[in-house]
């Protein structure tokens, strides 16, 4: 990111404290700060009752366009853990527009980690729970490859990407 000019607003990812996304959004609205908190509808069933509510699509994050001189002001309510600058604002805006379009469509959606070929992963469900391997091809996911290093071989196992998580 280039050195910003005084008074110039830039986009930031505001990482909130737990369950503070809507409170931060309300504060930003009150302060007149341009921001985006994508919300999705969630349905919970408790016995015979059904509760509908909105929740943040990205738990713990609000996107805000902030003038650097005013950045300290949004910390005053103790709702933020940190503020992360957006590097490529053009790319960010295109991605946020895609998010807005998808959220507004009302189609079912779910959040998935962005996994690249060769990413080390662990299986989180099913008979292979706990098994570790690498992603074969996320563009056309067929499963994971489990290495047998001593033989310089790998076993390809078909598994849904919904049942894996990236390893640190």
Short mmCIF file of the C-alpha atoms (twelve columns), coordinates in Angstrom:
data_MODEL
# 
_entry.id   MODEL 
# 
loop_
_atom_site.group_PDB 
_atom_site.id 
_atom_site.type_symbol 
_atom_site.label_atom_id 
_atom_site.label_alt_id 
_atom_site.label_comp_id 
_atom_site.label_asym_id 
_atom_site.label_seq_id 
_atom_site.Cartn_x 
_atom_site.Cartn_y 
_atom_site.Cartn_z 
_atom_site.pdbx_PDB_model_num 
ATOM 1   C CA . UNK A 1   0.000   0.000   0.000  1 
ATOM 2   C CA . UNK A 2   1.351   3.441   -0.887 1 
ATOM 3   C CA . UNK A 3   1.814   6.085   1.779  1 
ATOM 4   C CA . UNK A 4   -1.667  7.575   2.120  1 
ATOM 5   C CA . UNK A 5   -2.254  11.287  1.697  1 
ATOM 6   C CA . UNK A 6   -3.634  13.102  4.742  1 
ATOM 7   C CA . UNK A 7   -7.425  12.915  4.837  1 
ATOM 8   C CA . UNK A 8   -7.530  10.065  2.338  1 
ATOM 9   C CA . UNK A 9   -9.694  7.078   3.288  1 
ATOM 10  C CA . UNK A 10  -8.508  3.496   2.761  1 
ATOM 11  C CA . UNK A 11  -10.143 0.123   3.243  1 
ATOM 12  C CA . UNK A 12  -9.238  -1.912  6.307  1 
ATOM 13  C CA . UNK A 13  -10.292 -5.300  7.643  1 
ATOM 14  C CA . UNK A 14  -11.469 -4.721  11.201 1 
ATOM 15  C CA . UNK A 15  -10.932 -7.851  13.271 1 
ATOM 16  C CA . UNK A 16  -13.425 -7.555  16.112 1 
ATOM 17  C CA . UNK A 17  -13.496 -9.056  19.544 1 
ATOM 18  C CA . UNK A 18  -15.840 -12.075 19.759 1 
ATOM 19  C CA . UNK A 19  -19.476 -11.347 18.887 1 
ATOM 20  C CA . UNK A 20  -18.873 -7.611  18.371 1 
ATOM 21  C CA . UNK A 21  -19.375 -7.342  14.600 1 
ATOM 22  C CA . UNK A 22  -22.868 -5.795  14.749 1 
ATOM 23  C CA . UNK A 23  -21.850 -3.422  17.554 1 
ATOM 24  C CA . UNK A 24  -18.863 -2.193  15.523 1 
ATOM 25  C CA . UNK A 25  -21.091 -1.809  12.456 1 
ATOM 26  C CA . UNK A 26  -23.520 0.324   14.496 1 
ATOM 27  C CA . UNK A 27  -20.608 2.457   15.769 1 
ATOM 28  C CA . UNK A 28  -19.253 2.938   12.243 1 
ATOM 29  C CA . UNK A 29  -22.731 3.934   11.042 1 
ATOM 30  C CA . UNK A 30  -23.043 6.459   13.877 1 
ATOM 31  C CA . UNK A 31  -19.604 7.868   12.994 1 
ATOM 32  C CA . UNK A 32  -20.518 8.113   9.297  1 
ATOM 33  C CA . UNK A 33  -17.813 5.648   8.269  1 
ATOM 34  C CA . UNK A 34  -18.338 3.711   5.020  1 
ATOM 35  C CA . UNK A 35  -18.259 0.008   5.925  1 
ATOM 36  C CA . UNK A 36  -19.606 -3.410  5.003  1 
ATOM 37  C CA . UNK A 37  -20.746 -6.208  7.292  1 
ATOM 38  C CA . UNK A 38  -22.118 -9.066  5.166  1 
ATOM 39  C CA . UNK A 39  -24.953 -10.768 7.063  1 
ATOM 40  C CA . UNK A 40  -26.667 -14.058 6.268  1 
ATOM 41  C CA . UNK A 41  -29.843 -15.555 7.652  1 
ATOM 42  C CA . UNK A 42  -29.499 -18.504 9.964  1 
ATOM 43  C CA . UNK A 43  -32.199 -20.847 11.240 1 
ATOM 44  C CA . UNK A 44  -31.961 -22.781 14.490 1 
ATOM 45  C CA . UNK A 45  -34.467 -25.351 15.666 1 
ATOM 46  C CA . UNK A 46  -35.056 -25.839 19.375 1 
ATOM 47  C CA . UNK A 47  -37.503 -28.701 19.766 1 
ATOM 48  C CA . UNK A 48  -40.714 -27.400 18.228 1 
ATOM 49  C CA . UNK A 49  -39.528 -23.788 17.931 1 
ATOM 50  C CA . UNK A 50  -37.711 -22.312 14.960 1 
ATOM 51  C CA . UNK A 51  -35.645 -19.155 15.411 1 
ATOM 52  C CA . UNK A 52  -34.457 -17.037 12.479 1 
ATOM 53  C CA . UNK A 53  -31.692 -14.490 12.893 1 
ATOM 54  C CA . UNK A 54  -28.929 -12.819 10.948 1 
ATOM 55  C CA . UNK A 55  -25.289 -13.513 11.611 1 
ATOM 56  C CA . UNK A 56  -22.039 -12.243 10.088 1 
ATOM 57  C CA . UNK A 57  -20.864 -14.185 7.046  1 
ATOM 58  C CA . UNK A 58  -17.262 -13.698 8.148  1 
ATOM 59  C CA . UNK A 59  -17.322 -14.148 11.917 1 
ATOM 60  C CA . UNK A 60  -15.123 -11.568 13.598 1 
ATOM 61  C CA . UNK A 61  -14.676 -9.229  10.614 1 
ATOM 62  C CA . UNK A 62  -16.102 -5.914  9.408  1 
ATOM 63  C CA . UNK A 63  -14.712 -4.071  6.372  1 
ATOM 64  C CA . UNK A 64  -14.349 -0.289  6.771  1 
ATOM 65  C CA . UNK A 65  -13.083 2.649   4.719  1 
ATOM 66  C CA . UNK A 66  -11.257 4.770   7.267  1 
ATOM 67  C CA . UNK A 67  -9.340  8.030   7.149  1 
ATOM 68  C CA . UNK A 68  -6.033  7.269   8.894  1 
ATOM 69  C CA . UNK A 69  -6.311  10.291  11.157 1 
ATOM 70  C CA . UNK A 70  -9.615  8.873   12.510 1 
ATOM 71  C CA . UNK A 71  -8.430  5.277   12.943 1 
ATOM 72  C CA . UNK A 72  -7.875  5.683   16.697 1 
ATOM 73  C CA . UNK A 73  -11.521 6.754   17.113 1 
ATOM 74  C CA . UNK A 74  -12.879 3.303   16.232 1 
ATOM 75  C CA . UNK A 75  -10.793 1.712   19.006 1 
ATOM 76  C CA . UNK A 76  -12.514 3.770   21.708 1 
ATOM 77  C CA . UNK A 77  -15.445 1.390   22.272 1 
ATOM 78  C CA . UNK A 78  -13.131 -1.593  22.911 1 
ATOM 79  C CA . UNK A 79  -14.721 -3.664  20.131 1 
ATOM 80  C CA . UNK A 80  -11.604 -4.290  18.016 1 
ATOM 81  C CA . UNK A 81  -8.753  -6.750  18.323 1 
ATOM 82  C CA . UNK A 82  -6.808  -5.229  15.402 1 
ATOM 83  C CA . UNK A 83  -7.133  -3.376  12.092 1 
ATOM 84  C CA . UNK A 84  -5.534  -4.906  9.008  1 
ATOM 85  C CA . UNK A 85  -4.771  -2.741  5.941  1 
ATOM 86  C CA . UNK A 86  -6.036  -3.927  2.550  1 
ATOM 87  C CA . UNK A 87  -3.114  -4.177  0.126  1 
ATOM 88  C CA . UNK A 88  -4.802  -4.200  -3.292 1 
ATOM 89  C CA . UNK A 89  -7.960  -2.111  -2.926 1 
ATOM 90  C CA . UNK A 90  -9.036  -2.727  -6.550 1 
ATOM 91  C CA . UNK A 91  -9.022  -6.495  -6.057 1 
ATOM 92  C CA . UNK A 92  -10.653 -6.084  -2.642 1 
ATOM 93  C CA . UNK A 93  -13.509 -4.009  -4.108 1 
ATOM 94  C CA . UNK A 94  -14.144 -6.580  -6.870 1 
ATOM 95  C CA . UNK A 95  -14.241 -9.378  -4.284 1 
ATOM 96  C CA . UNK A 96  -16.557 -7.413  -1.973 1 
ATOM 97  C CA . UNK A 97  -18.894 -6.723  -4.901 1 
ATOM 98  C CA . UNK A 98  -18.968 -10.475 -5.592 1 
ATOM 99  C CA . UNK A 99  -19.762 -11.107 -1.900 1 
ATOM 100 C CA . UNK A 100 -22.582 -8.503  -2.016 1 
ATOM 101 C CA . UNK A 101 -24.033 -10.132 -5.135 1 
ATOM 102 C CA . UNK A 102 -23.928 -13.620 -3.639 1 
ATOM 103 C CA . UNK A 103 -25.409 -12.519 -0.284 1 
ATOM 104 C CA . UNK A 104 -28.167 -10.533 -2.041 1 
ATOM 105 C CA . UNK A 105 -29.048 -13.524 -4.271 1 
ATOM 106 C CA . UNK A 106 -30.496 -15.427 -1.330 1 
ATOM 107 C CA . UNK A 107 -28.859 -18.629 -2.567 1 
ATOM 108 C CA . UNK A 108 -27.515 -21.114 -0.023 1 
ATOM 109 C CA . UNK A 109 -23.883 -20.454 0.672  1 
ATOM 110 C CA . UNK A 110 -21.256 -21.697 3.035  1 
ATOM 111 C CA . UNK A 111 -17.803 -20.537 3.990  1 
ATOM 112 C CA . UNK A 112 -14.859 -22.728 3.016  1 
ATOM 113 C CA . UNK A 113 -11.147 -22.254 3.549  1 
ATOM 114 C CA . UNK A 114 -9.271  -21.311 0.400  1 
ATOM 115 C CA . UNK A 115 -7.174  -24.399 -0.241 1 
ATOM 116 C CA . UNK A 116 -4.477  -24.628 -2.904 1 
ATOM 117 C CA . UNK A 117 -2.869  -27.663 -4.513 1 
ATOM 118 C CA . UNK A 118 -0.308  -29.180 -2.193 1 
ATOM 119 C CA . UNK A 119 -1.822  -27.682 0.978  1 
ATOM 120 C CA . UNK A 120 -1.347  -30.026 3.939  1 
ATOM 121 C CA . UNK A 121 -4.741  -30.933 5.407  1 
ATOM 122 C CA . UNK A 122 -6.347  -33.096 8.077  1 
ATOM 123 C CA . UNK A 123 -9.591  -35.042 7.641  1 
ATOM 124 C CA . UNK A 124 -12.227 -33.774 10.098 1 
ATOM 125 C CA . UNK A 125 -15.072 -36.255 9.618  1 
ATOM 126 C CA . UNK A 126 -15.872 -39.770 8.548  1 
ATOM 127 C CA . UNK A 127 -13.886 -43.011 8.693  1 
ATOM 128 C CA . UNK A 128 -10.624 -41.233 7.809  1 
ATOM 129 C CA . UNK A 129 -10.926 -38.707 10.670 1 
ATOM 130 C CA . UNK A 130 -7.499  -37.440 11.758 1 
ATOM 131 C CA . UNK A 131 -5.698  -38.642 8.630  1 
ATOM 132 C CA . UNK A 132 -3.281  -36.101 7.126  1 
ATOM 133 C CA . UNK A 133 -2.430  -35.569 3.479  1 
ATOM 134 C CA . UNK A 134 -2.165  -32.979 0.712  1 
ATOM 135 C CA . UNK A 135 -4.886  -31.608 -1.570 1 
ATOM 136 C CA . UNK A 136 -4.750  -33.063 -5.063 1 
ATOM 137 C CA . UNK A 137 -6.310  -30.303 -7.190 1 
ATOM 138 C CA . UNK A 138 -8.730  -27.758 -5.681 1 
ATOM 139 C CA . UNK A 139 -9.796  -26.583 -9.160 1 
ATOM 140 C CA . UNK A 140 -11.219 -30.057 -9.753 1 
ATOM 141 C CA . UNK A 141 -11.148 -31.569 -6.265 1 
ATOM 142 C CA . UNK A 142 -11.157 -35.295 -6.166 1 
ATOM 143 C CA . UNK A 143 -9.676  -35.805 -2.699 1 
ATOM 144 C CA . UNK A 144 -6.348  -35.884 -0.936 1 
ATOM 145 C CA . UNK A 145 -3.064  -37.672 -1.395 1 
ATOM 146 C CA . UNK A 146 -1.595  -39.502 1.583  1 
ATOM 147 C CA . UNK A 147 2.166   -39.933 1.316  1 
ATOM 148 C CA . UNK A 148 4.145   -43.135 1.822  1 
ATOM 149 C CA . UNK A 149 7.524   -41.421 1.757  1 
ATOM 150 C CA . UNK A 150 9.671   -44.531 2.108  1 
ATOM 151 C CA . UNK A 151 8.290   -45.798 -1.196 1 
ATOM 152 C CA . UNK A 152 8.070   -42.340 -2.801 1 
ATOM 153 C CA . UNK A 153 4.425   -43.137 -3.462 1 
ATOM 154 C CA . UNK A 154 1.126   -41.584 -2.515 1 
ATOM 155 C CA . UNK A 155 -2.360  -42.947 -2.022 1 
ATOM 156 C CA . UNK A 156 -5.089  -40.861 -3.606 1 
ATOM 157 C CA . UNK A 157 -8.288  -40.955 -1.535 1 
ATOM 158 C CA . UNK A 158 -11.538 -39.482 -2.774 1 
ATOM 159 C CA . UNK A 159 -12.936 -37.262 -0.034 1 
ATOM 160 C CA . UNK A 160 -15.127 -34.180 0.010  1 
ATOM 161 C CA . UNK A 161 -13.295 -30.928 0.666  1 
ATOM 162 C CA . UNK A 162 -16.013 -30.180 3.236  1 
ATOM 163 C CA . UNK A 163 -14.422 -32.830 5.443  1 
ATOM 164 C CA . UNK A 164 -10.903 -31.412 5.552  1 
ATOM 165 C CA . UNK A 165 -9.163  -28.492 7.246  1 
ATOM 166 C CA . UNK A 166 -5.833  -26.905 6.383  1 
ATOM 167 C CA . UNK A 167 -2.938  -27.586 8.756  1 
ATOM 168 C CA . UNK A 168 -0.856  -24.672 10.058 1 
# 
